[in-house]
Amino acid sequence: MANYETVSAKISPELKEKINKYNIPVSETIRQALEEEVRKKEVEDLVRRAKELKPLFDKFTTEEVVKMIREDRER
């Protein structure tokens, strides 16, 4: 069985009533929402890092990159 951590959140009584009324699966819903938020943050981080590296990549021409890839494949 996988290891899991427990997280908690305080919600209003009104929200709790609606969750119960509509039979919303709380754990699954929270897990999905958190996974989606993490994916968004990972993409934001990758975009930020790519922007930081852009000046480095701008130093290479397309031909140089193709040549490096070919040389690497031959090794």
N, CA, C, O and CB atoms as a CASP TS submission, in Angstrom:
PFRMAT TS
TARGET T0000
AUTHOR 0000-0000-0000
METHOD Language model
MODEL 1
PARENT N/A
ATOM      1  N   MET     1       0.839  -1.183   0.000  1.00  0.00           N
ATOM      2  CA  MET     1       0.000   0.000   0.000  1.00  0.00           C
ATOM      3  C   MET     1       0.881   1.242   0.000  1.00  0.00           C
ATOM      4  O   MET     1       1.900   1.280   0.688  1.00  0.00           O
ATOM      5  CB  MET     1      -0.952   0.000   1.214  1.00  0.00           C
ATOM      6  N   ALA     2       0.501   2.242  -0.754  1.00  0.00           N
ATOM      7  CA  ALA     2       1.267   3.481  -0.857  1.00  0.00           C
ATOM      8  C   ALA     2       1.195   4.264   0.441  1.00  0.00           C
ATOM      9  O   ALA     2       0.238   4.159   1.209  1.00  0.00           O
ATOM     10  CB  ALA     2       0.756   4.337  -2.019  1.00  0.00           C
ATOM     11  N   ASN     3       2.234   5.050   0.660  1.00  0.00           N
ATOM     12  CA  ASN     3       2.232   5.928   1.835  1.00  0.00           C
ATOM     13  C   ASN     3       1.488   7.206   1.497  1.00  0.00           C
ATOM     14  O   ASN     3       1.664   7.764   0.414  1.00  0.00           O
ATOM     15  CB  ASN     3       3.680   6.246   2.305  1.00  0.00           C
ATOM     16  N   TYR     4       0.674   7.663   2.399  1.00  0.00           N
ATOM     17  CA  TYR     4      -0.078   8.892   2.211  1.00  0.00           C
ATOM     18  C   TYR     4       0.113   9.793   3.410  1.00  0.00           C
ATOM     19  O   TYR     4       0.364   9.326   4.521  1.00  0.00           O
ATOM     20  CB  TYR     4      -1.566   8.597   1.989  1.00  0.00           C
ATOM     21  N   GLU     5      -0.007  11.082   3.178  1.00  0.00           N
ATOM     22  CA  GLU     5       0.012  12.088   4.232  1.00  0.00           C
ATOM     23  C   GLU     5      -1.399  12.635   4.370  1.00  0.00           C
ATOM     24  O   GLU     5      -2.163  12.651   3.404  1.00  0.00           O
ATOM     25  CB  GLU     5       1.040  13.232   3.922  1.00  0.00           C
ATOM     26  N   THR     6      -1.737  13.074   5.549  1.00  0.00           N
ATOM     27  CA  THR     6      -3.047  13.653   5.793  1.00  0.00           C
ATOM     28  C   THR     6      -2.933  15.171   5.806  1.00  0.00           C
ATOM     29  O   THR     6      -2.035  15.730   6.434  1.00  0.00           O
ATOM     30  CB  THR     6      -3.642  13.134   7.122  1.00  0.00           C
ATOM     31  N   VAL     7      -3.844  15.824   5.115  1.00  0.00           N
ATOM     32  CA  VAL     7      -3.939  17.277   5.155  1.00  0.00           C
ATOM     33  C   VAL     7      -5.344  17.620   5.621  1.00  0.00           C
ATOM     34  O   VAL     7      -6.265  16.813   5.496  1.00  0.00           O
ATOM     35  CB  VAL     7      -3.619  17.924   3.755  1.00  0.00           C
ATOM     36  N   SER     8      -5.497  18.807   6.151  1.00  0.00           N
ATOM     37  CA  SER     8      -6.829  19.192   6.611  1.00  0.00           C
ATOM     38  C   SER     8      -7.100  20.636   6.230  1.00  0.00           C
ATOM     39  O   SER     8      -6.180  21.412   5.974  1.00  0.00           O
ATOM     40  CB  SER     8      -6.967  18.997   8.138  1.00  0.00           C
ATOM     41  N   ALA     9      -8.366  20.977   6.198  1.00  0.00           N
ATOM     42  CA  ALA     9      -8.780  22.345   5.895  1.00  0.00           C
ATOM     43  C   ALA     9     -10.055  22.637   6.670  1.00  0.00           C
ATOM     44  O   ALA     9     -10.902  21.765   6.866  1.00  0.00           O
ATOM     45  CB  ALA     9      -8.996  22.552   4.358  1.00  0.00           C
ATOM     46  N   LYS    10     -10.167  23.860   7.096  1.00  0.00           N
ATOM     47  CA  LYS    10     -11.399  24.280   7.771  1.00  0.00           C
ATOM     48  C   LYS    10     -12.330  24.854   6.716  1.00  0.00           C
ATOM     49  O   LYS    10     -11.926  25.672   5.890  1.00  0.00           O
ATOM     50  CB  LYS    10     -11.112  25.330   8.909  1.00  0.00           C
ATOM     51  N   ILE    11     -13.578  24.416   6.756  1.00  0.00           N
ATOM     52  CA  ILE    11     -14.586  24.909   5.822  1.00  0.00           C
ATOM     53  C   ILE    11     -15.802  25.363   6.609  1.00  0.00           C
ATOM     54  O   ILE    11     -15.991  24.989   7.766  1.00  0.00           O
ATOM     55  CB  ILE    11     -14.974  23.820   4.784  1.00  0.00           C
ATOM     56  N   SER    12     -16.611  26.163   5.969  1.00  0.00           N
ATOM     57  CA  SER    12     -17.804  26.673   6.644  1.00  0.00           C
ATOM     58  C   SER    12     -18.838  25.557   6.788  1.00  0.00           C
ATOM     59  O   SER    12     -18.836  24.600   6.014  1.00  0.00           O
ATOM     60  CB  SER    12     -18.404  27.874   5.867  1.00  0.00           C
ATOM     61  N   PRO    13     -19.712  25.683   7.771  1.00  0.00           N
ATOM     62  CA  PRO    13     -20.782  24.695   7.928  1.00  0.00           C
ATOM     63  C   PRO    13     -21.677  24.628   6.692  1.00  0.00           C
ATOM     64  O   PRO    13     -22.187  23.563   6.345  1.00  0.00           O
ATOM     65  CB  PRO    13     -21.624  25.023   9.158  1.00  0.00           C
ATOM     66  N   GLU    14     -21.863  25.765   6.033  1.00  0.00           N
ATOM     67  CA  GLU    14     -22.701  25.784   4.828  1.00  0.00           C
ATOM     68  C   GLU    14     -22.082  24.942   3.718  1.00  0.00           C
ATOM     69  O   GLU    14     -22.779  24.191   3.035  1.00  0.00           O
ATOM     70  CB  GLU    14     -22.907  27.227   4.339  1.00  0.00           C
ATOM     71  N   LEU    15     -20.774  25.072   3.543  1.00  0.00           N
ATOM     72  CA  LEU    15     -20.092  24.281   2.522  1.00  0.00           C
ATOM     73  C   LEU    15     -20.166  22.798   2.868  1.00  0.00           C
ATOM     74  O   LEU    15     -20.396  21.967   1.990  1.00  0.00           O
ATOM     75  CB  LEU    15     -18.622  24.727   2.378  1.00  0.00           C
ATOM     76  N   LYS    16     -19.974  22.466   4.129  1.00  0.00           N
ATOM     77  CA  LYS    16     -20.060  21.063   4.567  1.00  0.00           C
ATOM     78  C   LYS    16     -21.445  20.491   4.264  1.00  0.00           C
ATOM     79  O   LYS    16     -21.563  19.350   3.819  1.00  0.00           O
ATOM     80  CB  LYS    16     -19.754  20.945   6.084  1.00  0.00           C
ATOM     81  N   GLU    17     -22.483  21.278   4.502  1.00  0.00           N
ATOM     82  CA  GLU    17     -23.848  20.827   4.202  1.00  0.00           C
ATOM     83  C   GLU    17     -24.020  20.547   2.715  1.00  0.00           C
ATOM     84  O   GLU    17     -24.631  19.548   2.334  1.00  0.00           O
ATOM     85  CB  GLU    17     -24.873  21.875   4.659  1.00  0.00           C
ATOM     86  N   LYS    18     -23.479  21.433   1.870  1.00  0.00           N
ATOM     87  CA  LYS    18     -23.596  21.239   0.422  1.00  0.00           C
ATOM     88  C   LYS    18     -22.797  20.025  -0.048  1.00  0.00           C
ATOM     89  O   LYS    18     -23.230  19.293  -0.938  1.00  0.00           O
ATOM     90  CB  LYS    18     -23.124  22.491  -0.320  1.00  0.00           C
ATOM     91  N   ILE    19     -21.642  19.821   0.551  1.00  0.00           N
ATOM     92  CA  ILE    19     -20.844  18.632   0.220  1.00  0.00           C
ATOM     93  C   ILE    19     -21.645  17.377   0.520  1.00  0.00           C
ATOM     94  O   ILE    19     -21.693  16.448  -0.287  1.00  0.00           O
ATOM     95  CB  ILE    19     -19.506  18.621   1.009  1.00  0.00           C
ATOM     96  N   ASN    20     -22.266  17.358   1.675  1.00  0.00           N
ATOM     97  CA  ASN    20     -23.094  16.211   2.048  1.00  0.00           C
ATOM     98  C   ASN    20     -24.323  16.090   1.149  1.00  0.00           C
ATOM     99  O   ASN    20     -24.675  14.993   0.715  1.00  0.00           O
ATOM    100  CB  ASN    20     -23.528  16.327   3.510  1.00  0.00           C
ATOM    101  N   LYS    21     -24.965  17.207   0.874  1.00  0.00           N
ATOM    102  CA  LYS    21     -26.176  17.208   0.051  1.00  0.00           C
ATOM    103  C   LYS    21     -25.907  16.617  -1.329  1.00  0.00           C
ATOM    104  O   LYS    21     -26.713  15.843  -1.846  1.00  0.00           O
ATOM    105  CB  LYS    21     -26.725  18.630  -0.088  1.00  0.00           C
ATOM    106  N   TYR    22     -24.766  16.986  -1.928  1.00  0.00           N
ATOM    107  CA  TYR    22     -24.454  16.544  -3.284  1.00  0.00           C
ATOM    108  C   TYR    22     -23.546  15.310  -3.329  1.00  0.00           C
ATOM    109  O   TYR    22     -23.068  14.914  -4.392  1.00  0.00           O
ATOM    110  CB  TYR    22     -23.804  17.670  -4.039  1.00  0.00           C
ATOM    111  N   ASN    23     -23.321  14.719  -2.165  1.00  0.00           N
ATOM    112  CA  ASN    23     -22.493  13.500  -2.076  1.00  0.00           C
ATOM    113  C   ASN    23     -21.155  13.654  -2.789  1.00  0.00           C
ATOM    114  O   ASN    23     -20.752  12.784  -3.561  1.00  0.00           O
ATOM    115  CB  ASN    23     -23.243  12.311  -2.664  1.00  0.00           C
ATOM    116  N   ILE    24     -20.478  14.751  -2.530  1.00  0.00           N
ATOM    117  CA  ILE    24     -19.178  15.016  -3.153  1.00  0.00           C
ATOM    118  C   ILE    24     -18.106  14.207  -2.424  1.00  0.00           C
ATOM    119  O   ILE    24     -17.983  14.287  -1.202  1.00  0.00           O
ATOM    120  CB  ILE    24     -18.837  16.547  -3.122  1.00  0.00           C
ATOM    121  N   PRO    25     -17.330  13.427  -3.184  1.00  0.00           N
ATOM    122  CA  PRO    25     -16.252  12.649  -2.560  1.00  0.00           C
ATOM    123  C   PRO    25     -15.088  13.581  -2.178  1.00  0.00           C
ATOM    124  O   PRO    25     -14.284  13.959  -3.030  1.00  0.00           O
ATOM    125  CB  PRO    25     -15.755  11.519  -3.525  1.00  0.00           C
ATOM    126  N   VAL    26     -15.012  13.937  -0.923  1.00  0.00           N
ATOM    127  CA  VAL    26     -14.090  14.973  -0.455  1.00  0.00           C
ATOM    128  C   VAL    26     -12.632  14.619  -0.735  1.00  0.00           C
ATOM    129  O   VAL    26     -11.909  15.426  -1.318  1.00  0.00           O
ATOM    130  CB  VAL    26     -14.283  15.204   1.032  1.00  0.00           C
ATOM    131  N   SER    27     -12.192  13.444  -0.336  1.00  0.00           N
ATOM    132  CA  SER    27     -10.780  13.082  -0.504  1.00  0.00           C
ATOM    133  C   SER    27     -10.371  13.104  -1.969  1.00  0.00           C
ATOM    134  O   SER    27      -9.333  13.664  -2.322  1.00  0.00           O
ATOM    135  CB  SER    27     -10.509  11.700   0.087  1.00  0.00           C
ATOM    136  N   GLU    28     -11.178  12.502  -2.809  1.00  0.00           N
ATOM    137  CA  GLU    28     -10.869  12.455  -4.235  1.00  0.00           C
ATOM    138  C   GLU    28     -10.846  13.865  -4.841  1.00  0.00           C
ATOM    139  O   GLU    28      -9.964  14.191  -5.636  1.00  0.00           O
ATOM    140  CB  GLU    28     -11.896  11.577  -4.973  1.00  0.00           C
ATOM    141  N   THR    29     -11.809  14.684  -4.463  1.00  0.00           N
ATOM    142  CA  THR    29     -11.902  16.039  -4.995  1.00  0.00           C
ATOM    143  C   THR    29     -10.702  16.882  -4.563  1.00  0.00           C
ATOM    144  O   THR    29     -10.121  17.607  -5.372  1.00  0.00           O
ATOM    145  CB  THR    29     -13.206  16.701  -4.538  1.00  0.00           C
ATOM    146  N   ILE    30     -10.339  16.785  -3.300  1.00  0.00           N
ATOM    147  CA  ILE    30      -9.185  17.522  -2.792  1.00  0.00           C
ATOM    148  C   ILE    30      -7.913  17.044  -3.482  1.00  0.00           C
ATOM    149  O   ILE    30      -7.090  17.860  -3.897  1.00  0.00           O
ATOM    150  CB  ILE    30      -9.063  17.358  -1.264  1.00  0.00           C
ATOM    151  N   ARG    31      -7.748  15.741  -3.606  1.00  0.00           N
ATOM    152  CA  ARG    31      -6.560  15.173  -4.234  1.00  0.00           C
ATOM    153  C   ARG    31      -6.422  15.681  -5.676  1.00  0.00           C
ATOM    154  O   ARG    31      -5.338  16.091  -6.092  1.00  0.00           O
ATOM    155  CB  ARG    31      -6.623  13.626  -4.209  1.00  0.00           C
ATOM    156  N   GLN    32      -7.526  15.651  -6.435  1.00  0.00           N
ATOM    157  CA  GLN    32      -7.500  16.108  -7.822  1.00  0.00           C
ATOM    158  C   GLN    32      -7.174  17.601  -7.908  1.00  0.00           C
ATOM    159  O   GLN    32      -6.388  18.021  -8.758  1.00  0.00           O
ATOM    160  CB  GLN    32      -8.846  15.822  -8.500  1.00  0.00           C
ATOM    161  N   ALA    33      -7.772  18.387  -7.039  1.00  0.00           N
ATOM    162  CA  ALA    33      -7.534  19.835  -7.051  1.00  0.00           C
ATOM    163  C   ALA    33      -6.071  20.145  -6.721  1.00  0.00           C
ATOM    164  O   ALA    33      -5.464  21.016  -7.344  1.00  0.00           O
ATOM    165  CB  ALA    33      -8.471  20.545  -6.044  1.00  0.00           C
ATOM    166  N   LEU    34      -5.513  19.441  -5.753  1.00  0.00           N
ATOM    167  CA  LEU    34      -4.125  19.672  -5.381  1.00  0.00           C
ATOM    168  C   LEU    34      -3.167  19.205  -6.477  1.00  0.00           C
ATOM    169  O   LEU    34      -2.168  19.869  -6.754  1.00  0.00           O
ATOM    170  CB  LEU    34      -3.808  18.963  -4.069  1.00  0.00           C
ATOM    171  N   GLU    35      -3.468  18.074  -7.094  1.00  0.00           N
ATOM    172  CA  GLU    35      -2.629  17.592  -8.193  1.00  0.00           C
ATOM    173  C   GLU    35      -2.628  18.592  -9.347  1.00  0.00           C
ATOM    174  O   GLU    35      -1.579  18.862  -9.933  1.00  0.00           O
ATOM    175  CB  GLU    35      -3.117  16.214  -8.682  1.00  0.00           C
ATOM    176  N   GLU    36      -3.786  19.137  -9.674  1.00  0.00           N
ATOM    177  CA  GLU    36      -3.882  20.125 -10.750  1.00  0.00           C
ATOM    178  C   GLU    36      -3.106  21.396 -10.399  1.00  0.00           C
ATOM    179  O   GLU    36      -2.423  21.963 -11.251  1.00  0.00           O
ATOM    180  CB  GLU    36      -5.356  20.465 -11.032  1.00  0.00           C
ATOM    181  N   GLU    37      -3.212  21.839  -9.155  1.00  0.00           N
ATOM    182  CA  GLU    37      -2.488  23.033  -8.731  1.00  0.00           C
ATOM    183  C   GLU    37      -0.983  22.804  -8.790  1.00  0.00           C
ATOM    184  O   GLU    37      -0.234  23.694  -9.193  1.00  0.00           O
ATOM    185  CB  GLU    37      -2.907  23.439  -7.315  1.00  0.00           C
ATOM    186  N   VAL    38      -0.540  21.627  -8.392  1.00  0.00           N
ATOM    187  CA  VAL    38       0.889  21.297  -8.469  1.00  0.00           C
ATOM    188  C   VAL    38       1.346  21.295  -9.924  1.00  0.00           C
ATOM    189  O   VAL    38       2.416  21.822 -10.229  1.00  0.00           O
ATOM    190  CB  VAL    38       1.175  19.920  -7.812  1.00  0.00           C
ATOM    191  N   ARG    39       0.553  20.709 -10.833  1.00  0.00           N
ATOM    192  CA  ARG    39       0.901  20.710 -12.262  1.00  0.00           C
ATOM    193  C   ARG    39       1.048  22.138 -12.789  1.00  0.00           C
ATOM    194  O   ARG    39       1.986  22.432 -13.530  1.00  0.00           O
ATOM    195  CB  ARG    39      -0.170  19.954 -13.079  1.00  0.00           C
ATOM    196  N   LYS    40       0.127  23.021 -12.411  1.00  0.00           N
ATOM    197  CA  LYS    40       0.197  24.418 -12.841  1.00  0.00           C
ATOM    198  C   LYS    40       1.492  25.065 -12.356  1.00  0.00           C
ATOM    199  O   LYS    40       2.169  25.754 -13.119  1.00  0.00           O
ATOM    200  CB  LYS    40      -1.020  25.205 -12.319  1.00  0.00           C
ATOM    201  N   LYS    41       1.833  24.843 -11.091  1.00  0.00           N
ATOM    202  CA  LYS    41       3.046  25.437 -10.517  1.00  0.00           C
ATOM    203  C   LYS    41       4.294  24.868 -11.188  1.00  0.00           C
ATOM    204  O   LYS    41       5.261  25.598 -11.403  1.00  0.00           O
ATOM    205  CB  LYS    41       3.104  25.192  -8.995  1.00  0.00           C
ATOM    206  N   GLU    42       4.287  23.575 -11.522  1.00  0.00           N
ATOM    207  CA  GLU    42       5.430  22.974 -12.206  1.00  0.00           C
ATOM    208  C   GLU    42       5.615  23.596 -13.590  1.00  0.00           C
ATOM    209  O   GLU    42       6.741  23.879 -14.001  1.00  0.00           O
ATOM    210  CB  GLU    42       5.248  21.449 -12.325  1.00  0.00           C
ATOM    211  N   VAL    43       4.519  23.808 -14.301  1.00  0.00           N
ATOM    212  CA  VAL    43       4.599  24.435 -15.619  1.00  0.00           C
ATOM    213  C   VAL    43       5.120  25.865 -15.478  1.00  0.00           C
ATOM    214  O   VAL    43       5.988  26.282 -16.245  1.00  0.00           O
ATOM    215  CB  VAL    43       3.213  24.426 -16.320  1.00  0.00           C
ATOM    216  N   GLU    44       4.605  26.614 -14.514  1.00  0.00           N
ATOM    217  CA  GLU    44       5.081  27.978 -14.287  1.00  0.00           C
ATOM    218  C   GLU    44       6.583  27.985 -14.003  1.00  0.00           C
ATOM    219  O   GLU    44       7.310  28.845 -14.499  1.00  0.00           O
ATOM    220  CB  GLU    44       4.315  28.630 -13.121  1.00  0.00           C
ATOM    221  N   ASP    45       7.040  27.026 -13.205  1.00  0.00           N
ATOM    222  CA  ASP    45       8.454  26.932 -12.869  1.00  0.00           C
ATOM    223  C   ASP    45       9.280  26.615 -14.110  1.00  0.00           C
ATOM    224  O   ASP    45      10.341  27.208 -14.309  1.00  0.00           O
ATOM    225  CB  ASP    45       8.681  25.864 -11.791  1.00  0.00           C
ATOM    226  N   LEU    46       8.816  25.696 -14.945  1.00  0.00           N
ATOM    227  CA  LEU    46       9.537  25.355 -16.171  1.00  0.00           C
ATOM    228  C   LEU    46       9.603  26.542 -17.127  1.00  0.00           C
ATOM    229  O   LEU    46      10.636  26.778 -17.754  1.00  0.00           O
ATOM    230  CB  LEU    46       8.872  24.166 -16.864  1.00  0.00           C
ATOM    231  N   VAL    47       8.518  27.282 -17.238  1.00  0.00           N
ATOM    232  CA  VAL    47       8.507  28.467 -18.104  1.00  0.00           C
ATOM    233  C   VAL    47       9.507  29.496 -17.584  1.00  0.00           C
ATOM    234  O   VAL    47      10.259  30.083 -18.363  1.00  0.00           O
ATOM    235  CB  VAL    47       7.081  29.084 -18.181  1.00  0.00           C
ATOM    236  N   ARG    48       9.519  29.714 -16.289  1.00  0.00           N
ATOM    237  CA  ARG    48      10.454  30.664 -15.687  1.00  0.00           C
ATOM    238  C   ARG    48      11.898  30.236 -15.953  1.00  0.00           C
ATOM    239  O   ARG    48      12.737  31.052 -16.333  1.00  0.00           O
ATOM    240  CB  ARG    48      10.203  30.784 -14.169  1.00  0.00           C
ATOM    241  N   ARG    49      12.174  28.952 -15.750  1.00  0.00           N
ATOM    242  CA  ARG    49      13.529  28.445 -15.954  1.00  0.00           C
ATOM    243  C   ARG    49      13.933  28.527 -17.423  1.00  0.00           C
ATOM    244  O   ARG    49      15.084  28.832 -17.735  1.00  0.00           O
ATOM    245  CB  ARG    49      13.637  27.001 -15.460  1.00  0.00           C
ATOM    246  N   ALA    50      12.988  28.254 -18.328  1.00  0.00           N
ATOM    247  CA  ALA    50      13.282  28.344 -19.763  1.00  0.00           C
ATOM    248  C   ALA    50      13.624  29.790 -20.136  1.00  0.00           C
ATOM    249  O   ALA    50      14.535  30.029 -20.930  1.00  0.00           O
ATOM    250  CB  ALA    50      12.074  27.836 -20.607  1.00  0.00           C
ATOM    251  N   LYS    51      12.899  30.747 -19.567  1.00  0.00           N
ATOM    252  CA  LYS    51      13.190  32.166 -19.841  1.00  0.00           C
ATOM    253  C   LYS    51      14.576  32.541 -19.340  1.00  0.00           C
ATOM    254  O   LYS    51      15.281  33.327 -19.973  1.00  0.00           O
ATOM    255  CB  LYS    51      12.133  33.075 -19.186  1.00  0.00           C
ATOM    256  N   GLU    52      14.965  31.976 -18.199  1.00  0.00           N
ATOM    257  CA  GLU    52      16.289  32.251 -17.660  1.00  0.00           C
ATOM    258  C   GLU    52      17.387  31.685 -18.560  1.00  0.00           C
ATOM    259  O   GLU    52      18.467  32.266 -18.666  1.00  0.00           O
ATOM    260  CB  GLU    52      16.414  31.673 -16.254  1.00  0.00           C
ATOM    261  N   LEU    53      17.111  30.557 -19.204  1.00  0.00           N
ATOM    262  CA  LEU    53      18.103  29.907 -20.063  1.00  0.00           C
ATOM    263  C   LEU    53      18.122  30.449 -21.485  1.00  0.00           C
ATOM    264  O   LEU    53      19.065  30.186 -22.232  1.00  0.00           O
ATOM    265  CB  LEU    53      17.846  28.432 -20.104  1.00  0.00           C
ATOM    266  N   LYS    54      17.110  31.194 -21.867  1.00  0.00           N
ATOM    267  CA  LYS    54      16.997  31.678 -23.242  1.00  0.00           C
ATOM    268  C   LYS    54      18.245  32.404 -23.719  1.00  0.00           C
ATOM    269  O   LYS    54      18.692  32.136 -24.834  1.00  0.00           O
ATOM    270  CB  LYS    54      15.811  32.593 -23.364  1.00  0.00           C
ATOM    271  N   PRO    55      18.836  33.309 -22.937  1.00  0.00           N
ATOM    272  CA  PRO    55      20.056  33.974 -23.421  1.00  0.00           C
ATOM    273  C   PRO    55      21.179  32.985 -23.760  1.00  0.00           C
ATOM    274  O   PRO    55      21.939  33.206 -24.702  1.00  0.00           O
ATOM    275  CB  PRO    55      20.551  34.962 -22.374  1.00  0.00           C
ATOM    276  N   LEU    56      21.277  31.919 -23.005  1.00  0.00           N
ATOM    277  CA  LEU    56      22.286  30.895 -23.286  1.00  0.00           C
ATOM    278  C   LEU    56      21.992  30.197 -24.609  1.00  0.00           C
ATOM    279  O   LEU    56      22.895  29.999 -25.422  1.00  0.00           O
ATOM    280  CB  LEU    56      22.343  29.865 -22.144  1.00  0.00           C
ATOM    281  N   PHE    57      20.740  29.825 -24.827  1.00  0.00           N
ATOM    282  CA  PHE    57      20.363  29.123 -26.057  1.00  0.00           C
ATOM    283  C   PHE    57      20.456  30.027 -27.279  1.00  0.00           C
ATOM    284  O   PHE    57      20.696  29.547 -28.387  1.00  0.00           O
ATOM    285  CB  PHE    57      18.951  28.571 -25.933  1.00  0.00           C
ATOM    286  N   ASP    58      20.269  31.317 -27.093  1.00  0.00           N
ATOM    287  CA  ASP    58      20.341  32.253 -28.212  1.00  0.00           C
ATOM    288  C   ASP    58      21.745  32.331 -28.807  1.00  0.00           C
ATOM    289  O   ASP    58      21.918  32.823 -29.923  1.00  0.00           O
ATOM    290  CB  ASP    58      19.896  33.634 -27.762  1.00  0.00           C
ATOM    291  N   LYS    59      22.751  31.848 -28.069  1.00  0.00           N
ATOM    292  CA  LYS    59      24.128  31.882 -28.559  1.00  0.00           C
ATOM    293  C   LYS    59      24.385  30.833 -29.635  1.00  0.00           C
ATOM    294  O   LYS    59      25.375  30.921 -30.361  1.00  0.00           O
ATOM    295  CB  LYS    59      25.092  31.678 -27.408  1.00  0.00           C
ATOM    296  N   PHE    60      23.497  29.837 -29.745  1.00  0.00           N
ATOM    297  CA  PHE    60      23.681  28.734 -30.690  1.00  0.00           C
ATOM    298  C   PHE    60      22.765  28.902 -31.889  1.00  0.00           C
ATOM    299  O   PHE    60      21.607  29.295 -31.750  1.00  0.00           O
ATOM    300  CB  PHE    60      23.418  27.383 -30.009  1.00  0.00           C
ATOM    301  N   THR    61      23.294  28.601 -33.068  1.00  0.00           N
ATOM    302  CA  THR    61      22.456  28.589 -34.263  1.00  0.00           C
ATOM    303  C   THR    61      21.779  27.233 -34.366  1.00  0.00           C
ATOM    304  O   THR    61      22.186  26.275 -33.709  1.00  0.00           O
ATOM    305  CB  THR    61      23.290  28.895 -35.545  1.00  0.00           C
ATOM    306  N   THR    62      20.756  27.157 -35.183  1.00  0.00           N
ATOM    307  CA  THR    62      20.059  25.888 -35.401  1.00  0.00           C
ATOM    308  C   THR    62      21.034  24.850 -35.945  1.00  0.00           C
ATOM    309  O   THR    62      20.989  23.687 -35.543  1.00  0.00           O
ATOM    310  CB  THR    62      18.866  26.072 -36.373  1.00  0.00           C
ATOM    311  N   GLU    63      21.897  25.252 -36.837  1.00  0.00           N
ATOM    312  CA  GLU    63      22.857  24.329 -37.424  1.00  0.00           C
ATOM    313  C   GLU    63      23.797  23.746 -36.365  1.00  0.00           C
ATOM    314  O   GLU    63      24.122  22.559 -36.396  1.00  0.00           O
ATOM    315  CB  GLU    63      23.664  25.034 -38.510  1.00  0.00           C
ATOM    316  N   GLU    64      24.228  24.598 -35.426  1.00  0.00           N
ATOM    317  CA  GLU    64      25.108  24.118 -34.352  1.00  0.00           C
ATOM    318  C   GLU    64      24.400  23.104 -33.466  1.00  0.00           C
ATOM    319  O   GLU    64      24.991  22.104 -33.058  1.00  0.00           O
ATOM    320  CB  GLU    64      25.604  25.290 -33.505  1.00  0.00           C
ATOM    321  N   VAL    65      23.156  23.363 -33.175  1.00  0.00           N
ATOM    322  CA  VAL    65      22.382  22.443 -32.337  1.00  0.00           C
ATOM    323  C   VAL    65      22.213  21.103 -33.050  1.00  0.00           C
ATOM    324  O   VAL    65      22.398  20.047 -32.444  1.00  0.00           O
ATOM    325  CB  VAL    65      20.998  23.047 -31.990  1.00  0.00           C
ATOM    326  N   VAL    66      21.862  21.144 -34.332  1.00  0.00           N
ATOM    327  CA  VAL    66      21.707  19.916 -35.112  1.00  0.00           C
ATOM    328  C   VAL    66      23.020  19.138 -35.120  1.00  0.00           C
ATOM    329  O   VAL    66      23.022  17.918 -34.949  1.00  0.00           O
ATOM    330  CB  VAL    66      21.258  20.237 -36.559  1.00  0.00           C
ATOM    331  N   LYS    67      24.134  19.841 -35.318  1.00  0.00           N
ATOM    332  CA  LYS    67      25.453  19.194 -35.338  1.00  0.00           C
ATOM    333  C   LYS    67      25.747  18.520 -33.994  1.00  0.00           C
ATOM    334  O   LYS    67      26.226  17.387 -33.960  1.00  0.00           O
ATOM    335  CB  LYS    67      26.557  20.228 -35.669  1.00  0.00           C
ATOM    336  N   MET    68      25.459  19.219 -32.882  1.00  0.00           N
ATOM    337  CA  MET    68      25.704  18.649 -31.549  1.00  0.00           C
ATOM    338  C   MET    68      24.846  17.415 -31.305  1.00  0.00           C
ATOM    339  O   MET    68      25.313  16.435 -30.724  1.00  0.00           O
ATOM    340  CB  MET    68      25.429  19.694 -30.463  1.00  0.00           C
ATOM    341  N   ILE    69      23.605  17.459 -31.743  1.00  0.00           N
ATOM    342  CA  ILE    69      22.708  16.306 -31.564  1.00  0.00           C
ATOM    343  C   ILE    69      23.233  15.117 -32.356  1.00  0.00           C
ATOM    344  O   ILE    69      23.268  13.997 -31.845  1.00  0.00           O
ATOM    345  CB  ILE    69      21.258  16.654 -32.009  1.00  0.00           C
ATOM    346  N   ARG    70      23.639  15.349 -33.592  1.00  0.00           N
ATOM    347  CA  ARG    70      24.161  14.266 -34.422  1.00  0.00           C
ATOM    348  C   ARG    70      25.417  13.662 -33.810  1.00  0.00           C
ATOM    349  O   ARG    70      25.571  12.442 -33.765  1.00  0.00           O
ATOM    350  CB  ARG    70      24.456  14.770 -35.833  1.00  0.00           C
ATOM    351  N   GLU    71      26.311  14.523 -33.339  1.00  0.00           N
ATOM    352  CA  GLU    71      27.541  14.034 -32.709  1.00  0.00           C
ATOM    353  C   GLU    71      27.226  13.211 -31.477  1.00  0.00           C
ATOM    354  O   GLU    71      27.849  12.177 -31.236  1.00  0.00           O
ATOM    355  CB  GLU    71      28.460  15.200 -32.338  1.00  0.00           C
ATOM    356  N   ASP    72      26.260  13.670 -30.697  1.00  0.00           N
ATOM    357  CA  ASP    72      25.882  12.941 -29.486  1.00  0.00           C
ATOM    358  C   ASP    72      25.292  11.577 -29.831  1.00  0.00           C
ATOM    359  O   ASP    72      25.574  10.590 -29.151  1.00  0.00           O
ATOM    360  CB  ASP    72      24.878  13.758 -28.662  1.00  0.00           C
ATOM    361  N   ARG    73      24.487  11.517 -30.865  1.00  0.00           N
ATOM    362  CA  ARG    73      23.870  10.243 -31.273  1.00  0.00           C
ATOM    363  C   ARG    73      24.922   9.247 -31.768  1.00  0.00           C
ATOM    364  O   ARG    73      24.802   8.040 -31.559  1.00  0.00           O
ATOM    365  CB  ARG    73      22.820  10.486 -32.377  1.00  0.00           C
ATOM    366  N   GLU    74      25.942   9.772 -32.417  1.00  0.00           N
ATOM    367  CA  GLU    74      26.987   8.902 -32.941  1.00  0.00           C
ATOM    368  C   GLU    74      27.816   8.285 -31.828  1.00  0.00           C
ATOM    369  O   GLU    74      28.388   7.209 -32.003  1.00  0.00           O
ATOM    370  CB  GLU    74      27.885   9.673 -33.886  1.00  0.00           C
ATOM    371  N   ARG    75      27.887   8.955 -30.685  1.00  0.00           N
ATOM    372  CA  ARG    75      28.636   8.421 -29.546  1.00  0.00           C
ATOM    373  C   ARG    75      27.849   7.346 -28.926  1.00  0.00           C
ATOM    374  O   ARG    75      28.288   6.749 -27.943  1.00  0.00           O
ATOM    375  CB  ARG    75      28.966   9.491 -28.521  1.00  0.00           C
TER
END
